[in-house]
Amino acid sequence: MPPVLGSLVLLLAPLLALLVAPRLDAVSAIMLALVTFIAGVIHAYSRRYLDGQAAAGHYHRWFLVTVIATSVLVTAGDLRVMALAWTASSLSLHQLLTFFADRPAAQVAAHKKFLLSRLADVAVYAAVFLLGRAFGTYDLFAIGEQATALTSVAPSMHAAGFLLVAGVALRSAQLPFHGWLIQVMEAPTPVSALLHAGVVNIGGYVLIRLAALIGILPGAQLALVLIGGTTAVLAALVMMTRVSIKVSLAWSTAAQMGFMLLECGLGAWELALLHLVAHSCYKAHAFLGSGGVVATQVQRQLAAPRARLTVARWVGASMAGAAVAAVAGWLAWPNLAADPRAWIAVSLLAIALAPIFLRLEGRLTTRTNATLVGLALVVALFYAGWHLAFAALLPPIAAVPSAVAVAFALSAFAALFVVQVLVSVHPHHRITRALQAWAFAGFHLDELFTRATFLVWPPRHVRRAAVTAPAPAPARLGRAA
């Protein structure tokens, strides 16, 4: 495909999406701009990356189909169109994941992704059918209006909510269905970046579109919190043990997707939207610049070692982070004390800021320490500002998470923080070594799922190997030579 033609199709993709699914409001406009921008950067990168590859034309064709399907999904105002576009983007992505036909690991990853996506299709289509029957319409805006006015919820709506959660979890690489995302690193690097242009993380957008419905389904909310919180914690632990940059980024993506589902389950829709946009830009940049990340990591290893971490230093850094996070929470949430979602957001911000204050050392210059403190304040203020900006884009949705969901979220991330402190203070402790061994193995979750996948429907090259394998030689009769 000529470069000019591909760029023209990419520029016309938003217009085509609006013709097929003309629903443009603030949220869909942000997502459409995000998909178009990231796809444009990846398209330019791919020209150089795949220069000389015989199948480059095949890649570019399916790349454009994936982008167009995703653009239709984010502008869809009809549940049926959204579900069909989701399937189309998954099928076209499969052609990109199998770009290197001679790499068995890439074929296995694409095969597992294909099976999971088809299971997700069944769940999503069943949910769409139940919602259409329950509300008498497939229009997203009409469903939202009716959902907010309901005084009682029919069993079919609860069933649709659980099916929708299942479909989103399957497509968002949640444990134990995450292995394909880790192994898909065998695909071209631009494909890994494209996953973050509204493909693997589009489940969060679908939930945001149905926020009014999810807000009246406490069972679906709790399921999102349990699934997302568990994945976020376990995937973060595994990520800490990885050496490969791309594999570490993949585990980080699984953790971030879990965090996003957790935010949706808690009803923090503005944080989920902010997380979706920020994560898409950051991870696409990280994959495309993974070579530079390797060079930066080498420089860090050659630098002088920092002072030994202690529990006292962690406590001091945590208190400093909590103080700055409280200021940001007070600016972002006027009713901070009465909103459990705000407690979780402020607590997580405090945990995120603690490593910045941990770098403060007496041997550093006053200017360096002041820079670190200023960085923490800027991060917190930006967090509060962007939260307010995204909250203004979404309609007000009154959603109060259950006490169980709040307790689970706080306990999960508190446990993750304690483990982080333990590993940094006592890296050679017996418990630390045992946990590292389990985390390095990915808690053996993917191995179990891969065996089940091969048992139900093995990949083509595995079936071919089983058919062509030589039969064992018959045993000799009589006396051995």
N, C-alpha and C positions, 0 to 999 in steps of 0.2 A: 504494500500500500504506500503510495507517495506520501511524504511527510506533510505536504500542504493539505492534501485531502483529509488525512487523519486529524490534523489540527482544526480544520473546518468542521468536521463532524463533531469534534469535542466541543467546539464553541456553540454549535447548534443543538447539542444534547439538552440543555435547559429549556429551549423553546419547544423541542419535540416533547419533552416531559409535560410541559404545561398544556400542550395540545391534547395529549392523551389523558392527563389527569389534572385539570385546571383548578387546583386548590392551593392558593398562595397566601399565606399569612406570615406573621413575623417568624414563627418557628420553622415553617417549611422553607422560607426564604433563606434563613441562616443555614439550614442543612443543605439546600441546593447550592448555595455559594460555597459551602465547605467542600462538598463533593466535587464541584467543578474546579475549584482551586487546586485541591490535592491531586485530582486526576490530571490536571494540566501539568503540574510539576513532575508527576511520575511519567507522563507521556514523553516529556522532553528528556528525562533521565533515561528512559527505556531506549530511545533512539541510539544513544551512545553505548549503553550497556549491552544491547543485543546486536550491535553492528557486526556483520559477518555471519550471524546465525542463519542457517538455512530456513528455519521455521519462524523467522521474525515476522513475516506477514501474517501467519496464523495467530501469533501472539497479539499483534496490534488489532486484528479484526475482533477477536474475542474480548480484548481489553475494552474496546469501544462499546461492545454489546453490554458488558458488565456495568459500565458507567451509565449508559442510557437506562438500563433496567433499574439501577439504584436511584437515578434521578426521577424516574416515574414513581418509584415507591415513596420518596419523600414529598412529592407533590400530590399524592393520591388523597382524595377525600372520601373514597369508597373502600370499604373493607375488602371487597372482592378484588378490586384492582391492586390494592396493597399486597394481598396474599399472592396473587399471580406474579407481580413484579418481584416479590421476594424470591419466589421459586426460579424465575428467569435469571436473576442475578446469581443464584446459587449454581444453576446449570452452566452458565457461561463461565463462572469462576472455575468450575471443574476442568474446563479446557485449558485454563492457565496453569492450574496446579499440576497437570500431567504434561507440561511442556517438555520436561526432560524424560522422554520415554525409556531411556536406558538406566534410570536410577530407581532401583526397587523401593528404596525408602520413600521417594516422592510418590510412587504409584500406590504404596500402602496408605500413606497419609491421605491422598485424594480419595481412595476407596472408602476409608473410614469416614471421611467428611461427607461423601456422597450418601452413604447409608444413614448417617445421623440427620442429614438434611431432609431425606425422604421421610424419616420418622417425624421430623419437625413439621413437614408439610401436612402429614396426616393430622397432627395435633392442631395446627393453625387452621386448616380448612374445616375441621370439626368445630372449632371455636367460632369461626366466622358463621357457619351454618346455624349454630345454636343462638348466637347473638342476633342474627337476622330474623330468626323465628321469634325470639323473645321481644325485640323492639319493633318489629315490623318494618325495618329499614336497615340499610347497610351504610348509610351516610354517617361519617364519624362525628360531625357536628351535631346531628340530630340525636345520635346515641348518647353523646355527652350531656346534652340538655335533658333528655329523659332520665338519665341515670341520676343526675343531681336532684331530680324531683321525686324520685322513688321513696316510698315509705317502707316497703318491704322488698326483698330480693328473692326471685324465684330460684328453685334448685338448678334450673338449666343455666342461669347466669353464673352461679358458683362453679358449675362444671366447666363452663366456657372459660372462666377465669383460670382454673387449674390447667386446662388444656393450653391456654395461651402462655402461661408460665412455663409449661413443659416445652413448648415450641421455642420460646425465647432462650431457655436454658440450653437446649440442645444445639442451637445455632450460635450461642455465645461462648462456646468452649468451657462450660462449667464442669467441674469434676463430677463423675469420673469420665466425662465425654470430652476431655481436653487434648488427648494425645495427638489428634490430627494437627492441631495448631502448633505443637512443638515440632513435629516431624515435617511440617510443611516448609520448614527452613531449607529443605532440599530443592524447593522451587526457586525460580529466579528472584533476586532481591526486590525488584519492582513489584512482584506479586505480593510479597510480604508487606510492603508498604501500602499496596492497594487494599489489602484487608482492612486497613484503618480509614479508608475513604468512604465509610458507610456500608461495610460488608459484615465483618464479624461484630461490630459494635452497633449495628442498626437495630438490634433488639431493644436497646434502651430508647431509641426514638419511637418505636412502635408502642412501647409502654407509656411514654410521655403523651402520645396521641390519644391513648385510651385512659388517661389519668383519672378522669371523672368516674369511669367504670371501676377501675382498680381500687379507687378510694372507698367504694361501698362493699368491697369483697375482702373481709378481714382474713379469710383463709388464704387467698392468693397473696395478700400482702405478707403474711407470715412465711409462706413458702418462699417468696423472693428473698426475704431476710435470711432465712436458714440456708438456702442454696448459695446466695451471693456471699454471705458472711463466711461460710465454711470454705468456699473456693478462694476468697480473698486471703484468708489467713494461711491455708495450706500452700497455695501457689506462691505466696510471698516467702514462705520458709524454704521452698524448693529453689526459688530464684536466688536466694542467698548462697546456695552451694554451687551454682553454675559458673563455669569458666568461659565458655563460648559466648561471645557478645550477642549473636542473633538468638541463640537458645535462651539466654537470660532475658532478652527483650520479649520473647514469646511467652515465657512464664509470667513476666510482668504484665503482659496483655491479659492473660487469663485472670490474674489477680485483679486487675483494673476493671475487667468486665464484671467480676463478682462484686466489686465495690459499687459499680454502677447499679446493678440489680438490687443491692442492699439499699441504696439511696431511693430507688423507686419503691421498694417495699415499705420504707419508712415514710413515704409521702413527700420526700424532699425533692420535688420535681425540678426546681430551679437549679439545685446542685447537680442533679443528674444531667441536665442539659449543658451546664457549664463543664462538667466532667467530660461529656461526650465530645464537645468541641475542642477542649484543651488536649484531651488524650489523642484525638485524631491527628491534630497538627504535630504534637510532640512525637508520637510514635512513627508517623510517616517520615518525619525528619530524621529520627534516630536510625531507622532502617536504611534510608538512603545514604546516611552519613556514617554507617557502621564502621567503615574503614578508619575514619578519623577517631572514632571512639576507641578503637584498638590502640592507636598511637597515644591517645591521652592516658589510657590505662597503663601503658608501658612507662610513661613519664611519672605517673603516681607511684609505681613500684620502685622506680629509681630514686625517688625523693627520700629525704631523711625521715625516719620513722617518727610518728607522733608520740607524745607522752602516753604512758600506760593508762588505760581507762579504769576508773573505779566506780563503785556504786555511788559514792558521795558526789562525784562529778556528774553522773547521770541524774541524780536527784536535783542538783542545782540547775542543770540544763533543762530538766522537765519543769521545774518551777518557773524559770524564766520564760520558757515556751508557753506555759499556761497563762502567765500574766499578759503576754503579747496577744495570745489567742483570745483572751477575755475582752481585750479592747476591741479587736476585730468583731467579735460576737456582739458586743454592745452596739457597734455601729451598724451591723447587718441585721440584727434581730432586735427590734424595740422591746418585744416581749420575751426576752431571752430566758428569764426564770420560769416562764410558764410553758415553754415549747420544748418537749423532749427531743425533737429533731435538732434543735439548736444545741442542746447539750452534747449530742453525738458529734455534730459538725465541729464545735469548739474543741472537744476532746481530741478529735483526730487532727485538727490543725495544731494543737499543742504538741502532739506526738511528732508531727512532721517538722515542727520548728526546733524541737529539742536537739537534733544533730547539728544544727547551725550553732547553737550556743555551746555545744560540746566541743567545738573547735577553738573556743576561747582559751588561750593559754597565757601564762605569765611571761613566757619567753617571746611571745609575739609583740610587735610594736603596738603602741596605743592606736595608731592609725588603722592597723589591720583589725584589731578588736572592734574599733568603732565602725569599721566597714561591715563586719559580720553582724553587729547589732542593727545597723541600718538596713542591711539586707533582710533580716528577719521582720523588721517593722514594715518594710516595703511589701514583702510577700503577704503579710497579714492584711495590710490595707488594700492591696490589689484583690485579695480574696474577698474581702467585704464589698468592695466596689463592684466587682464582677457579679457577685451574688445578687446585689440589689438590681443591677442592670438586667440580668436574666430573669429575676423574679417579676420585673415589670413587663416582660414579654409574654408571660404565661397567665392565663386566667386564674383568679384566686380559687383554690380548691381546698376545702376544709377537710383535712385528713389527719387524724390523731392516731399514731401507731400504738399498738397494744403494749402493755407493760412487759409481756414476754419478749416481744420483738426488740424493745429498747434494751432490756437486760441482756439479751443474747448479743446484740451488737456491741454494747459497751464491754461485756466480758470477753468477747472474741478478740477485740483489738487491744484490750488490756493484757490478755495472755500473750499476744504477739509482741507487744512492747517488752514484757518481762523476759520473753525468750531472747529478744534482741539484746537486752542488757546482759543476760546470762552468757550469751555467746561472746560478746565483746569483752566482758570482764574475766570470764573463765573459759577461754577457748579450748583448753585441754581437759576440762572436767569430764568425768565418766558420762554424765547425763548429756553433756554437749556433744560428745563423740557419738553416742548412741542416736541422738536426734539427728545429727548430721548424716549418719549412714542411712537412716530412713528417708530423710528429705532428699538426699542425693539420688535415691532410688525412686523418687516421685511417689513415695508411700505405696509403690507397686500397684497403683490403681490402673494405670494404662495397660500394663501387661495383662491383667485380668480381662479388661475390655477387648484388647486385641485378640486374645484367644477366643473369646465369645464371638467376635466378628468373623474370624477365620472359620469357626465352626459353622456359623449360620450361612455365610456367603464369602468364601475366600477370594482374594484378588485374582485377576486373570493369570498372572505369572506364577502364582502359587498353585492354581489348579493345573496349569500346564506342566509344572514341575512334578506334581503328584501323578499325572497321567504318564509322563515319559520316564519316570524313575525306573531303573532296571529292577527286575524281580530278584529276590534273594536266591542264591544258588542252592539247589536241593542238597540235602545232607547225603554223604556217601554211605553206602551200605557195606557191610563187611568189615574186614580188618583195616585199620588205619595204616597208611604208608609209614 
